[in-house]
Structures are given as C-alpha cells and as structure tokens.
Amino acid sequence: EVQLQASGGGLVQAGGSLRLSCTASGFTYDDYSIGWVRQVPGKEREGVSCINNEDGRTYYTDSVKGRFTISTDRAKNTAYLQMNNLKPDDSAAYYCVADSIFSPSRICTVLDGKRDAWGQGTLVTVSS
C-alpha cells in the first residue's frame, strides 16, 4: 500500500523557520516525484514545491522562491521542505503528494488530477 506520512508543522512567528517531512512507504521511492500542496479553508489548493526523487528536478511556486527549499533523502525515503522567513500568508494545511508519471512542475501546478498518493495534512500557522 502506497503511504505518505507528513510531519513538522507547527506555530511560528513571522520570519521564523519550519521543516516539513514526508516519509514514503509501499513503493519504489526513486520512481516518483514528491511534493507539497497547501490549502487554506475557503481557498483553492496551491502547489508549493515538488521534486523528482531520481534526478532532483524541482519546482517552486513564485511566492516561496528564495525562502523554501525542497530536498529528498533517497536512503530514508523522505522528502523535506525547509521553510525559512515564513510569512502569515504561508499559513495553511500542507499535504504531501507523490506521483510516478508526471513531472514535478505538473504535479505542483495541475492539482485536479488523480495522484498516486496523498499524505495527511500538517498544519503550519505563522503569526504576525
């Protein structure tokens, strides 16, 4: 069974940092791209950042470029999202997602398609 386990959310002041983790099981990790999608109640989902586990190609939405860094540890089957200089607008539930077919940019920008796996959300709250 394909599973994603997300963790690392929390409450932080503006300007602070958090690191999200997404640990995968039940599939060949290198065959997948993995990433983070966030959602605020009442608003559309937004692809934040995605990475291809085999070749390291990445995608970042414009609002997080220069502040967030996605990485993948193939030995641990875990992807990380290092979030620095957090802003109140970054507050959301963050979900990790994995797919074996599509590129990181497509996974992060085409959000109404079926994906191989979704993790549970981890809540990020940034206070001003």
C-alpha positions in Angstrom: 0.0 0.0 0.0 1.3 3.4 -1.0 1.5 5.7 2.0 2.9 9.1 2.8 3.4 10.3 6.3 3.7 14.1 6.8 5.0 15.9 9.8 6.7 19.0 11.0 4.0 21.6 11.1 3.5 24.0 14.0 3.1 27.6 15.1 5.9 30.0 14.4 6.3 33.8 14.3 6.8 35.6 11.1 10.4 35.4 10.0 10.8 32.0 11.6 11.5 28.6 10.1 10.0 25.1 10.0 11.0 21.9 8.2 8.3 19.6 7.0 9.0 15.9 6.4 7.2 13.4 4.1 8.1 9.8 4.6 7.0 7.3 1.9 6.4 3.6 2.1 4.9 0.9 -0.1 6.5 2.0 -3.4 9.9 2.4 -5.1 10.8 5.8 -4.0 13.1 6.7 -6.9 10.3 6.1 -9.4 8.3 9.0 -8.0 8.2 12.7 -7.8 7.0 14.1 -4.5 5.9 17.4 -3.3 3.8 19.7 -1.1 0.5 21.3 -1.8 -1.1 23.7 0.7 -4.7 24.7 1.3 -6.4 27.4 3.3 -10.1 26.8 4.1 -12.2 28.5 1.5 -9.4 28.9 -0.9 -8.0 26.8 -3.8 -5.2 24.4 -3.2 -1.7 25.7 -4.2 1.2 23.6 -5.3 4.2 24.8 -3.2 7.2 22.8 -4.3 7.8 19.4 -5.9 10.9 17.3 -6.6 11.8 14.3 -8.7 13.4 11.7 -6.5 15.7 10.3 -9.2 17.1 13.3 -11.0 16.4 16.1 -8.5 14.4 18.4 -10.8 12.4 20.8 -8.7 9.5 23.2 -8.9 8.7 26.1 -6.7 5.7 28.4 -6.8 6.8 32.0 -7.2 5.7 33.1 -3.7 8.2 30.8 -2.0 11.2 31.1 -4.2 14.3 32.1 -2.2 12.6 31.1 1.1 11.7 27.4 0.8 14.0 24.6 -0.2 12.8 21.1 -1.1 15.1 18.1 -0.8 14.9 14.4 -0.9 16.8 11.7 1.1 16.6 8.6 -1.0 18.2 6.4 1.8 15.4 7.4 4.1 12.5 7.6 1.6 11.8 11.0 2.9 11.3 14.4 1.3 11.8 17.6 3.2 10.6 21.2 2.8 12.7 23.7 4.6 10.7 26.8 5.1 12.6 30.0 6.1 11.5 33.6 6.5 7.9 32.4 7.0 5.1 34.9 6.4 1.5 34.8 7.7 0.4 34.1 4.1 2.2 30.8 4.3 -0.3 29.6 7.0 -2.1 26.6 5.6 -2.5 22.9 5.9 0.4 21.3 3.9 -0.2 18.0 2.2 2.5 15.8 0.6 1.7 14.2 -2.7 3.5 11.6 -4.8 3.2 10.5 -8.4 5.1 8.2 -10.7 4.1 9.6 -14.1 4.1 13.4 -14.0 6.9 15.9 -13.7 7.4 18.0 -10.5 6.1 21.1 -12.2 2.9 19.3 -13.4 2.3 17.7 -10.0 2.5 21.1 -8.4 0.5 23.0 -11.0 -2.2 20.6 -12.2 -4.0 20.0 -8.9 -7.2 18.5 -10.1 -5.6 15.3 -11.4 -5.5 11.9 -9.8 -2.2 11.3 -8.0 -0.8 8.0 -6.7 -0.7 9.1 -3.1 -1.6 11.9 -0.7 -0.4 12.2 2.8 -2.4 13.7 5.7 -2.1 17.4 6.2 0.2 19.0 8.6 -0.8 22.5 9.8 1.5 25.5 9.5 0.5 28.6 11.4 2.6 31.8 11.1 1.7 34.6 13.4 2.4 38.2 12.6 
